[in-house]
Amino acid sequence: MDDTVLERIKSVFSEGAELAGRSMEMMIGRPLGIQVNRIEQIPFEDLCETLYPPDTPMAMIILRITGDNSGYMVFLMYEENARKLNEMLWGSVPFEDGVINLSNPSALRELANVVGSCFLNTLADRVGLELRPTEPFFVYDMLAAVLQGLIAEQSLIADKAILVDTNMAETERGIGMHFLFLPSPNLVENLAARLR
């Protein structure tokens, strides 16, 4: 995927993030902005080291892409940022005694669902495909433990991920979050052909 297509994808992410911010604003009743700061392609073998040390505990939300093409979307953030994000959105934190409570990470799943859906809808409109996210799956574990499983599956058909650095802000409070886009080769081909 060349730089021109990557810039087009960044544009799609930015448009999707704007739509997602408006949708979340309607849900929580307060202004909320989602900013796309940077986008780059990273080979699978360099992914963990590029993000964080492999043994870093992370809150991650995973969505599978279905429809005309396939792939994954993964939202990643530090535990502290997950804590702040839940508090920002819903005024509550899914942690008990300093440990994340896996039974109720509702704000994180809802955020991933809204942002993922807005991005895929925008992308589908641009390239003329039907693309849908599955229900978001939340996991709290070491970074490598989760990503290596996804990479092992995707590496049979692909060799790179697209990393998007984002920032979510409500007035003066900002929270950083990474977004991984793992498209199948068919989706990459469609993007390369239709986003030039």
C-alpha positions in Angstrom: 0.0 0.0 0.0 1.6 3.3 -1.1 1.7 6.6 0.7 -1.1 8.0 -1.4 -3.5 5.3 -0.4 -2.4 5.6 3.2 -3.2 9.3 3.2 -6.6 8.5 1.8 -7.2 6.0 4.6 -6.1 8.7 7.1 -8.7 10.9 5.6 -11.3 8.2 6.0 -10.3 7.7 9.7 -10.5 11.4 10.3 -14.0 11.6 8.8 -15.1 8.5 10.7 -13.6 10.0 13.9 -15.5 13.2 13.4 -18.8 11.3 13.0 -18.0 9.1 16.0 -17.3 12.2 18.1 -20.7 13.6 17.2 -22.4 10.3 17.9 -20.7 10.0 21.3 -21.5 13.6 22.1 -25.2 12.8 21.5 -25.0 9.8 23.8 -23.2 11.6 26.7 -24.6 15.1 26.3 -21.3 16.8 26.2 -18.9 18.0 23.5 -16.4 15.3 22.6 -13.6 15.4 19.9 -11.6 12.5 18.4 -8.5 13.6 16.6 -6.4 11.4 14.3 -2.8 12.4 14.8 -0.7 9.9 12.8 -1.1 6.8 10.6 1.6 4.4 9.4 2.1 0.8 8.1 4.0 -1.5 10.4 5.2 -5.1 9.6 3.7 -7.6 11.9 7.1 -8.7 13.3 7.7 -5.1 14.5 4.2 -4.4 15.8 4.6 -5.2 19.6 7.9 -3.4 19.9 6.6 -0.3 18.0 3.6 0.0 20.4 4.8 -1.0 23.9 7.0 -3.6 25.6 5.3 -7.0 24.9 4.6 -7.7 28.6 2.7 -4.3 29.0 -0.8 -4.9 30.5 -3.3 -3.3 28.1 -7.0 -2.8 27.7 -8.0 -3.9 24.2 -11.2 -4.1 22.3 -11.3 -6.3 19.2 -13.8 -6.1 16.3 -13.8 -8.4 13.4 -14.6 -6.9 10.0 -17.2 -8.8 8.0 -19.1 -8.3 4.7 -17.5 -8.1 1.3 -14.0 -8.2 2.8 -12.5 -9.2 6.2 -10.0 -8.1 8.8 -9.8 -6.8 12.3 -9.9 -3.5 14.2 -8.2 -3.3 17.6 -8.4 -0.5 20.1 -5.5 -0.3 22.6 -4.9 1.8 25.7 -3.1 1.7 29.0 -5.1 0.7 32.0 -4.9 4.2 33.4 -6.3 5.7 30.1 -9.0 3.1 30.1 -9.9 4.2 33.6 -10.0 7.8 32.6 -12.0 7.1 29.4 -14.7 5.3 31.3 -14.9 8.1 33.8 -15.0 10.7 31.0 -17.8 9.0 29.1 -20.0 7.6 31.8 -18.7 9.0 35.1 -17.8 5.5 36.3 -14.8 3.2 36.3 -14.9 -0.6 35.7 -12.2 -1.3 38.3 -12.3 -2.9 41.7 -9.5 -2.6 44.2 -7.2 -1.3 41.5 -7.9 -4.2 39.1 -9.9 -3.8 36.0 -13.3 -5.4 36.2 -13.8 -7.4 33.0 -17.5 -7.9 33.7 -18.5 -4.3 32.9 -16.2 -2.5 30.5 -19.3 -1.0 28.8 -17.9 2.4 27.9 -14.9 0.9 26.2 -17.0 -1.5 24.2 -19.5 1.2 23.2 -16.7 3.5 22.2 -15.1 0.8 20.0 -18.5 0.0 18.5 -19.3 3.6 17.6 -15.8 4.5 16.3 -15.5 1.2 14.4 -18.9 1.5 12.8 -18.4 5.1 11.8 -15.0 4.3 10.3 -16.3 1.2 8.4 -19.4 3.1 7.2 -17.2 5.9 5.9 -14.8 3.5 4.3 -17.6 1.4 2.7 -19.1 4.5 1.2 -15.7 5.6 -0.3 -14.9 2.2 -1.9 -18.4 0.9 -2.6 -18.2 -2.2 -0.4 -20.3 -3.6 2.4 -18.2 -3.7 5.6 -19.6 -4.4 9.0 -18.1 -4.8 12.5 -18.9 -7.7 14.8 -19.8 -7.1 18.4 -16.7 -5.7 20.2 -14.8 -8.2 22.4 -13.0 -6.7 25.4 -9.8 -8.2 26.9 -7.3 -7.0 29.5 -4.0 -8.8 29.1 -0.3 -8.4 28.2 0.0 -6.8 24.8 1.9 -9.7 23.2 -0.5 -12.3 24.5 -3.4 -10.8 22.5 -1.6 -9.4 19.4 0.4 -12.5 18.7 -2.8 -14.5 18.4 -4.3 -12.1 15.9 -1.0 -11.8 14.0 -0.7 -15.5 13.8 -4.1 -15.7 12.1 -3.6 -12.7 9.9 0.0 -13.6 8.9 -1.3 -16.4 6.8 -2.8 -13.9 4.5 -1.1 -10.5 5.2 2.1 -9.1 6.6 1.4 -5.5 7.8 -0.9 -3.6 10.1 -2.0 0.0 9.9 -1.4 1.9 13.2 -3.5 5.0 13.9 -2.7 7.3 16.8 -5.7 9.1 18.1 -6.6 11.5 20.9 -10.0 11.8 22.5 -10.8 15.1 24.3 -13.6 16.5 26.3 -12.8 20.2 26.9 -9.3 20.3 28.4 -9.0 16.5 29.1 -7.3 14.4 26.5 -6.8 10.7 26.4 -4.4 8.9 23.9 -5.5 5.7 22.2 -4.0 3.4 19.5 -6.2 1.9 16.8 -4.9 -1.0 14.7 -6.5 -1.8 11.4 -5.7 -5.3 10.1 -7.2 -5.6 6.6 -7.2 -8.8 4.6 -5.3 -8.8 1.3 -8.6 -8.5 -0.6 -9.5 -5.4 1.3 -6.0 -4.0 0.8 -6.4 -4.6 -2.9 -9.8 -2.9 -3.0 -8.5 0.1 -1.0 -5.4 0.4 -3.2 -7.6 0.3 -6.4 -10.4 2.5 -5.2 -8.8 5.1 -2.9 -6.2 6.5 -5.4 
